[in-house]
């Protein structure tokens, strides 16, 4: 096993990347940057810019620092974190990337309501009008006292209120295995942003405490609560990820005792969240599922609708579009993916890809060399590079993709703008001299001067 400074084993330092203490994670990243060079692969053209972290839920407990290290170790060209309703991992992800020399972007995911689609399911199964929306390429949080700060806080408050109501409903159903939000749920998170999956973990832990392990009494309790037999439950207790998925389906999804059907007030309107993302100098980003829902059936028309409302990029989870057992459905969804890629290309909306990693079994990086994905791998790499270039240029030179300076340089020519940002995103990450020159350009940056700044080594 390779060692890092002071003879510390590499695997021990990697474990520190997931400590709840941020200073422990920072120290581990610095140690890996100094002593883990032989474990780092060169960039391979692969990307994963949709990795959830401990700030919302990562199935493996990975922090933003761990995501940056995995990306550097695996040779990802660009990596990115995405958390629900918070930007708590923003600074850590960017800082870890700079220390390791790994290109990183930061995103936020939430659910919004689209009035025009109130009668159609879009990408939230069984919930008409509800849409998973992202912001990509954040380089800073909201300004104090700004509307963006108000909206972001309200999103967190809505999520907590929804979680607590779900919890109260499930508590009433489970009786002696009731949990407390402050005591049992929030300690599972580093910054108080709990999700449904944290609730599941809390219920699982509480039940094991009450019934003393994972034997027949515990199986009998869950069998009664879930309408199963103890024989159904007992084999699942040792497979927590699979067991949690079963709990979620029975307790929290449609038909479950804790399910909260959304209405117009459950989630913020699309326009409000798009405004918040743009105010923070990030890129409003659509998430596309698989084209099989009524709302996604006309994918080109839907993308055009979204672009008219300020959404400038599209995020795809590729595994959902080819890793399908049924051959007929697989063929249909793959054709839908082709249509989506072409629609995004025609509308000059960069395409992003990722695996989420908020469920056990999801990959660190997609299999882009598979015949089903290979035709689109270049589009996903290009999109990730565009958003990385946006992050760097917005942060250091006030030249984000929709900044006044970029609009002055490219006018309404989105295609020329994307070509430029893709070109910059393909260059090596800027070193200290290049960053210094970029910062000196803030307020006067234009494409030629940016290229010259990146050439400084």
C-alpha positions in Angstrom: 0.0 0.0 0.0 1.4 3.4 -1.0 2.2 5.8 1.8 1.7 9.6 2.0 3.7 12.0 4.1 4.9 10.7 7.5 4.3 7.1 6.4 0.5 7.3 6.6 -1.2 4.6 4.6 -3.1 5.8 1.6 -6.3 3.9 2.5 -6.3 5.5 6.0 -6.0 9.0 4.5 -8.8 8.2 2.1 -11.1 7.3 5.0 -10.4 10.7 6.5 -11.9 12.3 3.4 -15.3 11.3 4.7 -14.9 12.5 8.3 -17.7 14.9 9.4 -15.0 17.4 10.5 -14.1 19.6 7.5 -10.6 20.3 8.8 -9.8 16.6 8.8 -11.0 16.4 5.2 -8.9 19.4 4.2 -5.8 17.9 5.8 -6.4 14.6 4.0 -6.7 16.3 0.6 -3.4 18.1 1.2 -1.7 14.9 2.2 -3.0 13.1 -0.9 -1.9 16.0 -3.1 1.6 15.6 -1.8 2.0 11.9 -1.4 -0.6 10.2 -3.6 0.7 11.2 -7.1 1.4 7.7 -8.2 -2.3 6.8 -7.6 -3.5 9.6 -9.9 -4.4 8.7 -13.5 -4.2 11.2 -16.3 -7.4 12.7 -17.7 -9.2 10.1 -19.8 -12.0 12.1 -21.4 -14.6 10.6 -19.0 -16.8 12.8 -16.7 -19.3 12.5 -13.9 -20.7 15.9 -12.9 -23.7 14.6 -10.9 -22.3 13.2 -7.6 -24.4 13.7 -4.5 -22.4 14.1 -1.3 -22.8 13.9 2.4 -24.4 17.4 2.3 -27.6 15.8 0.9 -27.1 12.0 0.6 -24.3 9.8 -0.9 -24.9 6.1 -0.6 -21.2 5.6 0.4 -20.9 8.6 2.7 -18.6 10.5 0.2 -17.8 14.1 0.9 -17.0 16.7 -1.8 -13.3 16.1 -1.0 -13.7 12.4 -1.6 -15.5 13.0 -4.9 -12.6 15.3 -6.0 -10.1 12.6 -5.0 -11.9 9.8 -6.7 -12.1 11.8 -9.9 -8.4 12.6 -9.8 -7.5 9.0 -9.0 -9.8 7.6 -11.8 -8.6 10.1 -14.4 -11.9 12.0 -14.9 -11.6 15.0 -17.1 -14.2 16.9 -15.2 -16.1 16.0 -12.0 -18.9 17.7 -10.2 -21.0 17.5 -7.1 -24.7 18.1 -6.9 -26.7 18.3 -3.7 -30.4 18.8 -2.9 -31.4 22.3 -1.9 -28.0 23.4 -0.6 -24.6 24.7 -1.7 -22.8 23.6 1.5 -20.2 21.7 -0.4 -19.4 24.4 -2.9 -16.2 25.8 -1.4 -14.9 22.4 -0.3 -15.3 21.0 -3.8 -13.6 23.9 -5.6 -10.8 24.0 -3.0 -10.2 20.2 -3.2 -10.1 20.4 -7.0 -7.6 23.2 -7.0 -5.3 21.4 -4.5 -5.4 18.1 -6.6 -5.4 19.7 -10.0 -8.8 18.2 -10.7 -11.4 20.2 -12.7 -14.5 20.5 -10.6 -18.0 22.0 -11.0 -20.7 22.5 -8.4 -24.4 22.0 -8.8 -27.7 22.2 -6.9 -30.8 20.0 -7.5 -34.3 20.7 -6.4 -37.9 20.2 -7.4 -40.1 22.9 -8.9 -43.6 23.3 -10.1 -44.4 24.1 -13.8 -47.9 25.4 -14.1 -48.0 24.9 -17.9 -47.4 21.1 -17.2 -49.7 20.8 -14.2 -51.7 18.0 -16.0 -48.7 16.1 -17.1 -46.0 13.9 -15.4 -42.6 15.1 -16.4 -39.6 13.6 -14.6 -40.9 13.0 -11.1 -42.9 9.7 -11.5 -46.5 10.0 -10.6 -46.4 13.7 -9.8 -47.8 15.9 -12.6 -46.3 19.3 -12.9 -43.3 18.5 -10.7 -39.9 18.9 -12.3 -36.4 18.1 -11.1 -34.3 21.2 -11.9 -30.6 21.9 -11.4 -28.3 24.8 -11.3 -24.8 24.0 -12.6 -21.4 25.9 -12.5 -21.8 27.7 -9.1 -18.7 29.5 -8.0 -20.2 31.4 -5.1 -23.2 31.3 -2.8 -25.9 34.0 -2.6 -25.1 37.5 -1.4 -26.2 38.3 2.1 -29.7 39.8 2.1 -30.3 39.0 -1.6 -33.4 37.5 -3.2 -31.3 34.5 -4.1 -30.5 33.9 -0.4 -34.2 34.2 0.5 -35.2 31.7 -2.1 -32.4 29.3 -1.2 -33.4 29.4 2.5 -37.1 29.0 1.7 -36.2 25.8 -0.3 -34.4 24.4 2.7 -37.3 25.3 5.0 -39.8 23.7 2.6 -37.8 20.5 2.4 -37.5 20.3 6.2 -41.2 20.9 6.7 -42.1 18.2 4.2 -39.6 15.8 5.9 -41.1 16.4 9.3 -44.6 15.9 8.1 -43.6 12.6 6.4 -41.9 11.6 9.7 -45.0 12.3 11.8 -47.1 10.2 9.5 -44.7 7.3 9.6 -44.2 7.7 13.4 -48.0 7.3 13.9 -47.9 4.1 11.8 -44.8 2.6 13.5 -45.6 3.4 17.1 -42.7 2.3 19.3 -40.2 2.9 16.6 -41.0 6.6 16.3 -38.0 8.9 15.7 -37.2 12.5 16.6 -36.0 14.8 13.9 -33.5 16.8 16.0 -32.2 13.8 17.9 -32.3 10.9 15.4 -32.1 12.5 11.9 -30.0 15.6 11.9 -26.9 14.0 13.5 -26.8 11.8 10.3 -25.9 15.0 8.3 -22.9 17.4 8.5 -25.0 20.5 8.0 -28.6 19.7 8.8 -29.8 19.1 5.3 -31.7 15.8 5.8 -33.4 13.8 3.0 -35.9 10.9 2.8 -32.9 8.6 2.8 -31.7 10.0 6.1 -35.2 9.3 7.6 -34.9 5.7 6.4 -31.5 5.3 8.1 -32.9 6.8 11.3 -35.9 4.4 11.3 -33.6 1.4 10.6 -31.3 2.3 13.4 -34.1 2.9 15.9 -35.8 -0.4 15.1 -32.6 -2.3 15.6 -32.1 -0.6 18.9 -35.6 -1.3 20.1 -35.6 -5.0 19.0 -32.0 -5.7 19.8 -30.3 -6.6 16.5 -31.5 -8.1 13.2 -33.2 -11.3 14.3 -36.7 -12.6 14.2 -38.3 -9.9 16.6 -37.1 -7.2 14.2 -38.2 -9.1 11.1 -41.6 -9.6 12.7 -42.0 -5.9 13.5 -41.1 -4.8 9.9 -43.3 -7.6 8.5 -46.3 -6.2 10.3 -45.5 -2.6 9.5 -44.9 -3.3 5.8 -47.6 -5.9 5.2 -45.0 -8.7 4.5 -44.1 -12.0 6.2 -41.1 -12.4 8.5 -39.7 -14.8 5.9 -39.8 -11.9 3.4 -38.0 -9.5 5.7 -35.4 -11.6 7.4 -33.0 -12.0 4.4 -33.2 -8.3 3.7 -32.0 -7.1 7.1 -28.4 -7.9 6.2 -28.6 -6.0 2.9 -29.3 -2.5 4.2 -29.4 -0.8 0.8 -31.9 -3.2 -0.6 -33.9 -3.1 2.7 -34.0 0.7 2.6 -35.3 0.7 -0.9 -38.1 -1.5 0.2 -38.9 0.7 3.2 -38.9 3.8 1.0 -41.3 2.2 -1.5 -43.7 1.1 1.2 -43.5 4.0 3.5 -42.7 7.1 1.5 -43.7 6.6 -2.1 -47.2 6.8 -3.6 -49.6 4.7 -1.6 -47.3 4.6 1.5 -48.4 6.0 4.9 -45.9 8.8 4.7 -46.4 9.8 1.1 -47.1 13.5 0.6 -48.9 14.2 -2.7 -47.4 17.5 -4.1 -49.5 20.5 -4.9 -48.8 24.0 -6.2 -47.5 25.0 -2.8 -45.2 22.0 -2.2 -42.4 23.3 -4.4 -41.3 26.7 -5.6 -42.3 27.8 -9.2 -39.8 27.2 -12.0 -39.3 30.9 -12.7 -38.4 31.6 -9.1 -35.6 29.0 -8.9 -34.3 29.9 -12.4 -34.0 33.5 -11.2 -32.2 32.4 -8.0 -29.7 30.3 -10.0 -29.0 33.1 -12.5 -28.6 35.7 -9.7 -25.8 33.5 -8.3 -24.1 33.5 -11.7 -24.7 29.8 -12.3 -26.4 28.0 -15.2 -30.1 26.9 -14.9 -30.1 23.3 -16.1 -32.9 20.9 -17.1 -32.8 17.3 -16.0 -34.1 14.8 -18.5 -35.3 11.3 -17.5 -35.9 9.1 -20.5 -38.5 10.7 -22.8 -41.3 8.2 -21.8 -43.5 10.5 -19.7 -46.2 12.8 -21.2 -44.2 15.9 -20.3 -41.1 14.6 -22.0 -42.8 13.0 -25.0 -42.1 16.0 -27.2 -38.5 16.4 -26.0 -37.5 19.1 -28.6 -40.6 21.1 -27.8 -40.1 20.7 -24.1 -36.4 21.8 -24.3 -37.4 24.8 -26.4 -40.1 25.7 -23.7 -37.4 25.4 -21.0 -34.8 27.4 -22.9 -37.3 30.3 -23.4 -37.5 30.4 -19.6 -33.8 30.8 -19.1 -32.7 27.2 -18.8 -29.4 26.9 -20.7 -28.1 23.3 -20.3 -29.4 19.7 -19.9 -28.4 17.0 -17.5 -28.8 13.3 -18.3 -28.3 10.1 -16.1 -27.1 7.8 -19.0 -27.4 4.5 -17.1 -31.2 5.0 -17.1 -31.2 5.2 -20.9 -29.4 1.9 -21.8 -29.1 -0.3 -18.7 -32.6 -1.7 -19.1 -33.4 -5.5 -19.1 -36.4 -5.4 -21.4 -35.2 -5.2 -25.0 -38.2 -3.3 -26.4 -38.2 -0.7 -23.7 -34.4 -0.4 -24.0 -34.7 0.3 -27.7 -37.4 2.9 -27.2 -35.5 4.7 -24.5 -32.2 4.7 -26.5 -34.1 6.3 -29.4 -35.4 8.9 -27.0 -31.9 9.6 -25.9 -30.8 10.2 -29.5 -33.7 12.6 -29.9 -32.8 14.4 -26.7 -29.1 14.8 -27.6 -30.0 16.1 -31.0 -32.6 18.5 -29.5 -30.1 19.9 -27.0 -27.5 20.3 -29.8 -29.9 22.1 -32.1 -30.8 24.5 -29.2 -27.1 25.0 -28.2 -27.8 23.6 -24.7 -24.7 21.9 -23.4 -25.2 18.3 -22.3 -24.0 17.0 -18.9 -23.9 13.5 -17.6 -23.5 11.8 -14.2 -24.4 8.8 -12.1 -25.8 10.4 -8.9 -24.3 8.0 -6.4 -27.1 8.4 -4.0 -28.1 4.8 -4.2 -25.9 1.7 -3.7 -24.6 0.1 -6.9 -24.4 3.3 -8.9 -21.2 3.7 -10.8 -18.3 6.1 -10.2 -18.3 6.9 -13.9 -20.5 5.8 -16.8 -19.4 3.3 -19.3 -19.0 5.7 -22.1 -17.2 3.2 -24.4 -20.4 1.1 -24.6 -21.9 1.1 -28.1 -25.1 2.6 -26.6 -23.3 5.6 -25.1 -20.2 6.0 -27.3 -22.0 8.2 -29.9 -22.7 10.8 -27.2 -19.6 10.6 -25.1 -18.1 13.6 -26.9 -21.2 15.7 -26.2 -21.0 14.9 -22.5 -17.3 15.7 -22.3 -17.9 19.0 -24.2 -20.7 20.0 -21.9 -18.7 19.3 -18.8 -15.8 21.4 -20.2 -18.1 24.3 -21.0 -19.5 24.3 -17.4 -16.0 24.0 -16.0 -14.8 27.0 -18.1 -17.8 28.9 -17.0 -16.9 28.2 -13.3 -13.3 29.3 -13.7 -14.0 32.4 -15.8 -17.0 33.5 -13.7 -15.0 33.1 -10.5 -11.8 34.8 -11.6 -12.6 37.1 -14.6 -16.3 38.0 -14.3 -16.8 36.2 -17.6 -19.4 33.6 -16.9 -21.4 32.0 -19.7 -24.3 34.5 -19.4 -22.3 37.5 -18.0 -22.5 41.0 -19.5 -19.0 40.5 -20.8 -19.8 37.2 -22.6 -23.0 38.7 -24.0 -20.9 41.7 -25.3 -18.4 39.3 -26.9 -20.8 36.9 -28.5 -24.1 38.8 -28.8 -26.8 36.2 -29.2 -24.6 33.6 -30.9 -24.9 30.8 -28.4 -23.0 28.4 -30.7 -19.9 30.6 -30.9 -20.1 31.2 -27.1 -20.2 27.4 -26.5 -17.3 26.8 -28.8 -15.2 29.3 -26.9 -16.1 27.9 -23.5 -15.5 24.3 -24.7 -12.1 25.4 -26.0 -11.1 27.0 -22.7 -12.5 24.0 -20.7 -10.3 21.6 -22.6 -7.1 23.5 -21.6 -5.2 22.4 -18.5 -6.6 23.8 -15.3 -5.1 27.3 -14.7 -2.1 27.6 -12.3 -1.4 30.5 -10.0 0.0 32.7 -12.7 -2.9 32.2 -15.0 -5.4 32.8 -12.2 -3.6 36.1 -11.3 -3.8 37.2 -15.0 -7.5 36.2 -15.2 -8.3 38.3 -12.0 -6.5 41.3 -13.5 -8.9 41.0 -16.5 -12.1 41.2 -14.4 -14.2 44.0 -16.0 -12.3 44.0 -19.2 -12.0 40.3 -20.2 -12.7 39.2 -23.7 -11.9 36.0 -25.6 -8.4 36.8 -26.8 -7.2 38.1 -23.5 -8.6 35.1 -21.7 -6.7 32.8 -24.1 -3.5 34.7 -23.4 -4.1 34.4 -19.6 -4.5 30.7 -19.8 -1.2 30.4 -21.7 0.6 31.8 -18.6 2.3 28.9 -16.8 
